[in-house]
Amino acid sequence: MPHWLKVTIAAVVPSTAGVLAWWICVARGLALDTTSIVVGLVVLLPGTPLAIWAGQAKPNTGPEPAPEADRRSAPAVIGEVPREPKAFQPRPDLSKRIDKVFSGHHAAAVCALAGGRGVGKTHLAATYARVCIDQGVPVAWLHAETAGQLHGSVDRMAAELRIRGEGDDAATVTRKVRAWLQERREPYLVVIDNATDPDLLASLLPSHGRARVLITTNDQSFERLATLITVEQFSEEEAVSYLSMRVGGDEGDEFRPLAQELDRLPLALSIAAAALVGPPRLSCASYLVRLRTTPVEVLLTRPRGEPYPRGVAQAIMQSIGEIDPASAHLLGELSALSTSGVGLDLLGAEAQTALSRLAGRSLVTFSRDDTTAFVHRLVRRAVREQAMRDRTLAQLIETAAQRMRAAVEEIPDKDTWRKSPTIMAVAGHATALWEAMEQFGDDDSAHVQPAAEIVLRVWEVAANHLIYLNDDIRAFPIAQSLVAGREKFLPADHPDTLTALFTLARSYPADQASQARELFQHVASERAQVLGDDHPDTLLARSWHAFSHTTAGRPAEALALLDQVVTDQTRLLDPGHPTLLQARFSQAYVCVDAGQPDRAADLFERLAADHERLFGVDSPDALVIRGRVAWAHAAAGRAVEAARLYEVVTTAQERVIGADHPDTLITLHGLAAAYEAAGRADNALTGYEGVAARFEAVMGPEQTLTKTAKADLERVRRSLHHP
């Protein structure tokens, strides 16, 4: 019954009874004192229990649903919430304990589900999360097996909440997320899955507010941060019920020996049930015989301090042994990639059959929206340890790296902005592959070097894609990993090491321009010694070193150096060489900063004509350069001509690369500025409004281009006295 109805009943019934009692007393001629006593008793006797009844709280079935207004303040779901598995056992006692923890706190509550691997902690947390989602309570699902995963998940949460700043480091992002959770006035659930270190979470957990945090972990020491709920294996009845529902059959007793053999561990039961279902379908007795005769002590080593639960490794290896080699190989690749899950778009259509077979054996699971594949941590460990013993782990890492390399190398520059999430995911998988290689000893360095070369190539391509997007915040740490990896296998003056250093220099944030300039100079000097003064890579490094003086506030010096570089490159390189074309672009660009806009316009005009001759009039790069011609005219004070040129370029870019491509938006930004300079304030305001909104939608609020467009919009609004 709705609470408002209870309150109405509790108020109306006693009042009505009191009025009737008063009329009866008056009709009978009772004295005033007697009438008052009678009326008071009539009101009090039913009124008291009704008031208690109306004030009772409804049973807790999860956090209170959020009002519609607050639901719009945050995405409904951040991260990937696992979907409900087949024959799921609800385990109501544990769910009620979670409810009790969260309902008994007026301030922020933190609950930790603690237990051994494979006991179902993640699925229990996912069940609670799905209930919250259904009730309209937003949910964030974070991964925390490593510090890198936690920081990545928190970074994604901050980005989707739009509170992440462009220059924020991991600590700053964590503080912002915590402050957002503490300030929130409506319910919010954060699930932190597979946490391993309490110290990593301490700075993230809110101390007050309406947010609730649910942690899954194997570490009992989380008791000092959270109310601990111990999650153990299924009870015998739950285990038998699960097998009966999953496999079929009315005689539950036939499953009891199997449940005992598998220690009633949910993961092991799931894998065993998939094997029983087949095809081919197996009897419980025959599966037990095969399970008990599997030589586990030969197949798997015993991890120190954290042994596999009895029977789990047997079930895993039994299931893997019954799948085809292609599916087993894919499982090996997935086990080497990031534990945050692998997007199905990275696996390709050719992997769908193998994925279906793996899912049929409960060796992989999928996210609620069926876009991401997961391998349970215990399965991952079993597969990787077996591969290490078989000396096939390096091959698995290599093929997984080749898959990631193909995914990023096939992305053209014009689609980089659309594929930014894929690029970041691939970079994360490359990090996981590198970490997997680190378990090899120095004696095996030659054995893993082919795989390492591919992983380093993945980092290099990913970093260059992000540099193309002007996203130095995400490109910089990837470039740092690239340099460290190259230096591990190659000498400091090796051309590939110098290329990695060159990538790092290009990724330096704007506030570290001096470090970038010094690194460009170092690379140019080393390349001159190793490759020669006239090598294209040396000339490329020289042009970037020259251009870096502009960001340091010395455009005149930069222009003098670039003039010499372009002269040397024109003498040594073909007219269409990309190194020469890039140097000519930098030369024209710096002319504007050096106070020579007329020369810049002329240089950009010539460069645009050469690009159109070499690559066609609809070449995306040619259109960008045409936009720079307009920019130079604007810098020279010819705003009307600049606006006319910008309009032509904008129309072409919208047709060729799309209205939301960052290059198109940059041109639109320049067009709005030209309108402003030409005195067309209303057109400028409309242009700034559109480009600011589209920059934020396409690239996010933290990007420099978005912030610049918003700042220009606010400036024009103030000048026009617009709200």
C-alpha angles and dihedrals in degrees: 000000000000115000093235090057092052091052091049092051092047090053102040101044098057092042093051091047091051093052092050091048091052093052092048092050092048092048090053092048097241119169119264094248092051091047091052092052093048093047092047092052092047091052096041101047098060094024097064099055091040091054090050091048093050092050096053115116118238118247115277113251098160134310118331111270114258121244115256093251093058095045088070092058094074137022113270091235131017115188129004117307111199115241124237113281125228117281089008115193108219096207092206095190091063092044090053090051090054090050090050093052093050098040093049095061126080091186127050110310126209120196125184124201104207128186146109124301116285099019093119102258094140094050091047090053090045090054091055090046092052090051089053092049091051089051092051097255111138117238133202117197113201131184117220109169089119134018089248093054093048093049090047093050093046090047090053091048091051091048093051090046087049095231098112115110125215096246098035117133123207094271093051093048090050092051091050093050091048091049091049091052092048093049095048112110097194131062119284130170125212117189115196106194125207097356113186106176123048091198091062091058100042095087093047102050114096119235096204142006134074097292120114124205123206116191129191116202147149092219119093090198089082085084089092091060103036147019101271123225113186114221115200136175121297116281112252091258092050091049093049091045091051093051092045093052095042099042101026131231136114099237103087093176092073089066097051096085090049092047090052093046089054093046088241088279110162095220093050092046091051093052093044092049091052090052091049092050090051140138095262095040114225131202117241091241095052091047090051091053093050091045094052093048096052107113097230095167088061097043100047136033118226111250112228114250095359112060121185112260110259112276099009097098088046092055093046095050091043090056094044091050090057098054126085120266094252092055091045091052092050089050088054091052092048090049090056095048128078119307088225088081136261121262113236089227088067092053098052133216092288090068096056095090092050091046091052091052092048091048089050089059091046089243093124133029132195137227120256091263093045093238100111132052122212132194115205113248093241092052090048092054094047093049095046095046091049090049090050091054091046090047090235098112094093090053091050090050090048095051091045089050091050089053091052092045092054090049095057100033093057092058110102120216092251090059098042093100091054092047098047094115090051091049092052092046092051091049089053091050090051089055090052091050091050090051089051090054092052091073088070116094126238090262089064096051092107089049094056099034095095090055091044091054091056093046090051090050090053090053091048094052093043092050092049092050090053092045088054087056091050087243099141093156092069097029096055100066091044090052090049090055089048092054093047090050094049092048090052093061105022139049119262093251097046111125092238091052090050090049089054090051089049090053090049091052091052091051097053112122117250092255089061096055093131092056090049092050092050092049092049089052091049092050092047091050094047093046090051090056096042103034103019135253094276098049113119091234091054091049090048092053091048092053092050091046089053093047091049089069088070093062087050090058097256104111095154091057090045091052093050091052093045092050088057093044093051090048091052093045093048088055095047108031137059114261091248097048109130092225092058093044091051092049091050090051091051091048093054092043093053091050089070093052089046092057097256104113095152091057089045091054091050093048093047090048092053092045092050091051091051092049091050091049092048102037107015135264091277094054107134090224092050090053091050089053091049087055089053090053087060090046091055092050089052090051088052091055097256096125097158092054090044091053091050092051093045091053091053093048093046092054091050095046093050088054098044107034104010138262094271099048109121091237090055091049091050089054091048089051089054090048091054090050090050091051089051092050090048091055095252094131097165092051089047092051092050091047095049091047092053097043094045092052093046094046090053093047094047105035105018133250095277097062118107092232091055093048092048092051091048092049091052090048093053091047092053091045090054092048090052093040091239118156 
